[in-house]
């Protein structure tokens, strides 16, 4: 099986569960509070590890209890953490409000994630050289992401970019990404096209293809996902489940996709497996705590 490296954010998620989020100037009582390991990069690495593939995490934490706990959680998910460094700032955190309808609102403080720079990438180039797939997001500095993906392409690796949170993508970043995987709102920000209808989503996707994207996979929440390339489009319908917490749905999807790509499966088969992974994840609370194992996904008997 192919080896994967993930470069990205490592956060502690501070989660409040409530009936609805408060409005400006309003105070409400929540129903529950808990903290769970998170960060898009760490979530995706944990998903790949829990699903049984070999994965190394590249990133930084602070010299605090959150950092130690996060490294321990990644190890428990089967992730190689030997290359995570400690920064002289706090570990990144995400304050998450989960409403009773399953929707979430997230406020992130980057902390150590903002210190993942080009020099850090250079210190760990051997990991990129020795992996087969490099996965990145945009919760660390964008210029670092671009540099890491460019290096990976120079070494002939498969590169995957999850452009979240959404930001403008340079030509070099697009050219260095074999797969780009946004959700519909991120697609709208990236392209400047309102993605409020299926027609506009397709229009925005085609704009990205014309910008040089090779494989575009748009995640559409409860509607599933759409794969676009120069050969055409494919729609992959989601499974019908009761969503409890959608926090790590996209990260779980990417973990599932990478797990099958590591087996050298075609993208379409990988997407079908990823759809199952995210379906299981949204029925559970938390980020990394919601991610299923390979056996759980194989035993999932959902209906589309």
Secondary structure, 3 states (H helix, E strand, C coil): CCCEEEECCCEEEEEEEECCCCCCCCCCCCCEEEEEEECHHHHHHHHHHHCCCCEEEECEEECCHHHHHHHHHHHHCCEECCCCEEECCCCEEEEEEEECCCCEEEEEECHHHHHCCHHHHHHCHHHHHHCCEEEECCCCCHHHHHHHHHHHHHCCCEEEECCCCCCCCCHHHHHCCCEECCEHHHHHHHHCCCCCCHHHHHHHHHHHHHCCCCEEEEECHHHCEEEEECCEEEEECCCCCCCCCCCCHHHHHHHHHHHHHHCCCCHHHHHHHHHHHHHHHCCCCCCHHHCCCHHHHHCCCCCC
